[in-house]
Structure formats: C-alpha cells, structure tokens
C-alpha cells in the first residue's frame, strides 16, 4: 500500500514536470535544447570518468589510456585526506574525524537538543583535539602538520559550535533597551558582516600577533579558528535576531505577567521559539562555512581542497589535478547536499512555529 502511494506521488510529480516543459512552443524548444546540451556533455564525461578511466596502475598507464586517472586519487588518498600528518599516526586523525562527524550527526537529531548535547560537544572536541595534538600517551604532532579533512571539519564544526552562543548574546544585545550594549553589538555584527572572511583571516594571522607581547606566540590554526568563530557569530546573530522578531509580542507580555524576569523570559519563552524558527537558516550558514574553509590557505593552512592541490603537484603525477579536484568536489557536494536536504526536512518538521500575532 505504501509503495503504491509512493509510486503514485512520483508519477504525479513527473507528469506535472513534463506538462510544464511542454506547456508552450517556447518551453518545448528550451526543453529540447537543454536535453541536447546535457546529452552532448554526458557522453564525453561518462567516457572520460568511467569507460576510459584507469583505476590502478602508474602515471604512465594513465597517460597512455587518456581517461580519468583514478589511480592517482588512490595513490594520494591518505595525503589528500590528512595532509602532512605522520603516516603512522593517521589513524588518530581518522578517529578525530569520526568524533566530529558523530557530534554533527548527534546535533542533527532533534531529540538530542538538550543540555547534555553541550557536554557531549565539550567532551568530543577535547577528545578530537587530544587525538590530533597528542600528549598523555600519544606522540605529539604539531598543528603545522595537520591538514586535509580534519582541518576542514574542525574549522566548520568548532567555528559554528562556539560561534552559536556568542551569536545569541549578540542578537539579544542588538535588541537590548540599553544604548551601550545595543551599539556595541550592532557595530560588531555590521563590521564583521561588512568584510569578507579573507579579511578577517588576515587580521587574525597578521594583526593579532603584532598586538601580543614579545615572546608570546599563538598557533596559526587557533588564530584561524578564532577568525572563523568571530565571522560565524556575526552571521548566526542575524539569523537569531530574525527569529526573535518573529516571536509574537504577546508571548513576552504573558511571561512577564507571570512574574518572570527579563533573563527568564528570554531563556524559557522567547529563545526556544526563535531558535526553532531559524534552525533551517543555521543549516544554510553551515553549508557556506563548510565551503569557505578553503580560504585558510592564505595564512598557510591546508584544508581538504588545498591538500588535493598540493598532491597534484607531485612530479611523478603531474597533469592529473583535474581528478584531484573532481574527487574533492564530490566530497564537498556530498556534504553540502546532505546538509541542505537535512535543512529542508527540518524546515518541514518545524512548520508549526508561530505565524500570527504582533512581533516583539
């Protein structure tokens, strides 16, 4: 019964799409042109990526075949994923990635949105950092040797996780009745959102060390992480502020009538509703930051995209940079698509949010 219903829905959607494609002569022409372009591009792509591809062998074998050299990706896979991290210790980097992915999946489960989730993030990030850094029984590995997927995930996950509470404070500060907090929070958000991420990274990597006392140094990775946290907090703050504005004013008035203080009203009544409304916006912001981590190359860090670029510069495998970028692009596409589809599911799930009333 369920399968037949699903087939009926699918058939109905296909019929509706087909009807839209041939509803007028212009639509017919455009449909035929687009279909011809897709076919013209698909056949050479399939031939290059699969039919003439080389899955095992050497660079000479790949050059003789003329297709995609996936043997290069297999040969350089560990370097692309983990950069210069010592080969004998890459199991630690793999476990750190698994911990961060697990935390992300746990956060995506609405039933896990409890205070214990904060504890799980604190413990999980500490464990991931210990695995990557070493010490306490593990061989120390300096952060200058980190690279690949752990850098990409840590910048994204830690940046959003630590930027979120700061964003809530900024959003509440922008709506404060006191002039000074409101001006400071507004200036912070507008200034950070008014410059590109690359400028914030430059400030973190070049200006911040100049302001430190002589002899005091901060790890470059931590500077980049701080820049991402600051940048993420400004964008998340705007999303939170929009959610606060969508909560009906009557909610705040009713809470105050019950004798709740300002902090209790925000924590127990306003924020839970506002955050529920804007969670899909958080997902969109997360996708953007996941993709923007490649900018850290300007300060000497190598994320997933840049380790692929370095791998393609191996003299023995020159000329196969396309395969490296296609592989990494597929990873980015997979991560972004899964996250985007999760955001759409979450939006449908949360459609019962407040939609009427005077906004606060």
N, C-alpha and C positions, 0 to 999 in steps of 0.2 A: 504493500500500500504506500509506504513512504517512498520507495524507489520510483513508483509510477508518478507520484506527485512531483518529485524532483525532476523527472524527465519532462513532465508537462510544463513546469516552470521554465526549464531550459529551452524547450521548443518554443514557448511563447516569447521568450526574450530574443531568440534567433529570428523568429518571424517578424517581430517588431523592428529589429535592426535591419533586416532585409527590406522591409517596407519603407523605412526611412531612406535607405540607399537608392531606391528606385522610384521615389515619390514624384520626381520631376525629371525632364530630359537632362538638365544640368547635373543633377545628382547621379544619374546613370553614367554620364561622361566622366565625372570626377571619380566615381567608384571604379570604373574600368581603368582609368589612368593610374590610380593608386595601386590597384591589383597588379597591373603590368609592372610598375616600379618594384613592388615587393617581390614578384617572381624573378625579375631581372637581377635583383640583388641577392635573393635567397640561393639561387643555384650556384653562383661562384663562391658564396660564403660557405655553403654546405660542402662543396668540393674541397675548398681550402682547409676547412676546420675538421673534416671527417674523412672524406674519401682519399685525399692525397696526404693526409697527416701522418706524421711519424711519431709513434708513441714510445718507442725505445730505440736506443742507438746513440750515435755520436753526432757532432755538429756536421761532419762530412756527409753522413747519411741524410740528415735533414736538408742540406743544400742540394743534394742530388735528387731528392724527392720533389721539392718545390712547394709542398704544402705546409701546413702548420707544424711547428716543431714542439710538440708537447713533451718530447724527451727532455728539452731544456727546462721546462717547468718541473718535471720530475727530479731532474738533477739539482735544481736550485730551490726546491720547495722549502726545505728547512731554513735556508738563508732568507728567503722571501718572508717566511712566517715569523722568524725570530732574529733576523739581522746578525750582528756580531756576537750574540750571546754564545758563550762557550759550548761547543757541540756536546761535550759530555754532561753538561748541566741543563740542556734544553728541555728535559723532562719537567724541570721546575717551572720553566716558562709556560709549558703546556698546561700544567696544573693551575698556574695563576690565571691563565686564560679561561680554564674551565670554571674556576671560582667566580670570576667576573661575569661570565655568561650565566652561571647558575643564579647569581644575585639578580641579574637582569630579568631572568625568567620568573624568579620568585616575585619580583616587583610587579611584573605584568599580571599576576594573579590577584584580582580584586579582593579576594578573601584574606590575602596576606597584608592588606593595608592596615596594620596595627602598629602599636609602639614597638613590638618585638622586631618589626622589619628594620627599624633604626639600629637595633642591637645587631641584627644579622649583617647589615651593611658595615658596621664598625668592625665586627669580628672578621668578616670576609675580606675587607680591604686590608686589614692588618695582616691577615694570612697571606694574601696575594703579594703584598709588599715584602714580607719576610721571605717568601719563596723566590722572588726576583732578586732581592738585595743580598740575601744570605745572612750569615751570622747565626749564633746559637745552634751550632752543629752543622750548618751548611756553608760551603765555600763562598766567601764574599764575591760578588760580581758588581763592579761599579756601574752606575747608570749610563755612562758613556758607551757601554757595550750593549745596552738594551736597544731593541728595535723591532720593527715589524708589527704584528698583530697585538702583542701586549701593550705597546705604546698607543696604538690607535684606540684600543678598548679602555685603557686606563684614563687617557685624556678625556674620552667621552663620558665614561661612567662616573669617574670621580668628579669631573667638572660639573656634571648635572646634579649628582648627589649632594655635593657641598654647595653648589650654587642655589639649590632649591630653598633651603632655609633662609639664606641671605635674600633671596628674591621675595619671600613672604614679608620679611622685615621692611624691605624697600617699598613694596606695594602698600603695606599698612602706613609707612611713613609718608608716602605721597598723598594719602587720604587723611592724614592727621590734621586736627584742628589747630595745632601749634605751628607757627610760621617757620621756625628754625628747622625742625625735623623735615617738614614738608619741602622746604627749599633745598636742603642738603640732598635728600633722596631724589628729588626731581632732577637736580643738577647732575648727580651721579648717573642716573639712568639715561638721561638725554645725551650726556657727553659720551658715555660708553657706546650707546647705540648709534651715535653720530659718526663713529670712526670704524674702519674695517678691523677685523680680527688681527690682520697682519700688523697694524699699527700698535695694537695692544701687546702683541708678542715682542715687537721691537722695544717697546718701553720696558717690558719685564726683563728682557735679556740684556739691554744696553744701559738703560737709565737707572734701574733699581740697583745694580751692582755699584754704580758710581756714588750712590747715596749711602752705601754701607761704610762703616768704619774700616780703616786699613787693616788688612789681615783677615777680615770676615768675608767668607765666600758662601754663596748659596748654589746648590746644584742646579744646573741648567734645566733639567727635567722638572724640578719643583717650581722654577720660575715660569716655565711654560704652563704647568698645571695651574698655577695661581692665575695666570692671564686668562686661561680658559674658564676658570671658576668665576672670575670677575665678569667676563663677557657673557657667560651663560646666565648669571644672576640678573643682569640688566634685561635680557630678553625674556626670561621667565617672569620677572617682576611685572612687565607689561601684560603678560598673559594673566597673571594672578589679579592685577588691578582690573582688567576687563571682567573677570569673574566676580569680583567684589561689587562692581557696578551693576551686575545683573541680578544680584540678590534683592528681592523686594524690600523696601524700607520698612514695611510692617514687621518683618522678621526681627529687625533691630529694636523697634519700638516695643514689640511684645516681650523680648528678652529683658529689656530694661524695666518694663513694668513688673516683671517677676523678681526684680531686685538684683539682677546680675550686674557686675561691674563691667567696665569697658573691655578689659582683657578677657573676662569670661564670655562676654558676648561674642567677641571675635573668635575665640578659640573653640567654643562649644556650639555656636549657632551659625555665624557668618562664614568662617573659613571652610568648614566641611562642605557647605553647599557651593561656595565659589570654586573650590578646587575640583569638585565633582564636575562642574560645568566645563572647566578649561583643561581637563586631563587630555583630551584629544589634541589640543594645541601644544601641550608639552611633548606629545609624540612627534609632531611635526618639527618642533625645535630640536628634538633629539636626533632626528634624521639629518638635519642640516649640520649639526655639530659633528656627527659621525663622519660626514663627508669632508668637513672643513679641517679635520685634524692634519691633513696633508700639508697645511701651511707651516707646520713646525719645522720643515726643512730649512727655512730661512735662518733659524738660530742653531742649526747643526744637529737636529734630531731627525731620526729616520723612522717614519711610521711605515705602514704596510705598503703604500704606494711608492715611497722613496726607496725602500729596500728592493722592490722589484726593479726600479730604475737602475740601482747600483748593480744588481745581479746581471742585468742585460749588458753591462759594460765589461764583463769578463772577456778577455781577448780570445779565449777558446770558443766562445759562444756569441761573437759579435754578429749583429744582424737579426737577432731574434727578440728584440724589445717589444714587438707587437704582441707576441704570445704572452710575455710577462704582464703587459698592461691589460690584455684581454682577461687573463686569469684573475688579476686583482680587481678589475672592473666587475667581473661576475660576482666576486665576494662582496663588493660594495653594493651591487644591485640586489643580491640575495638578502643582505642585512637590511637595506633600506626598504625593500618590498615587504619583507616580513613585518617590519616595524610599522609601515604605512597601513598594511592590512589589519594589524592589531589595533591601530588608531581608529580605523573605520568600524571595526567590531565594537570597540569601547564606546564610540560615539552613539552607535545604535543602542547599546546597553544603557547608556545614561540619558536617553531621550526623555526621561521622566523628570528632568530638572525644572526649576521654576521658570515659568514663561510669562507670567502676568504679574501685575502689581506695579507700584511705583518703586523705581530703583533707588538704592541708598546713595 
